[in-house]
């Protein structure tokens, strides 16, 4: 599932998943929902992807990338 465009793709791609997770977490920073995303969403999302791909997704890396993007692209809009 492509989170930002709500499409279901026949093949899962690691690159696409990482990009979606970064965007999703960045949005959670914008609306102040980081705790829920970290506690509930990531845990649930990871349950539904194959183990070989799950092991390649580093949530801390996702959060770091999202935070850097948020600093560059938009946190000033929300302060």
Secondary structure, DSSP 8 states (H G I E B T S, - for coil): -BTTTTB--SS--HHHHHHHHHHHHHHHHHHT-HHHIIIIIHHHHHHTS-HHHHTT--HHHHHHHHHHHHHHHTGGGG-
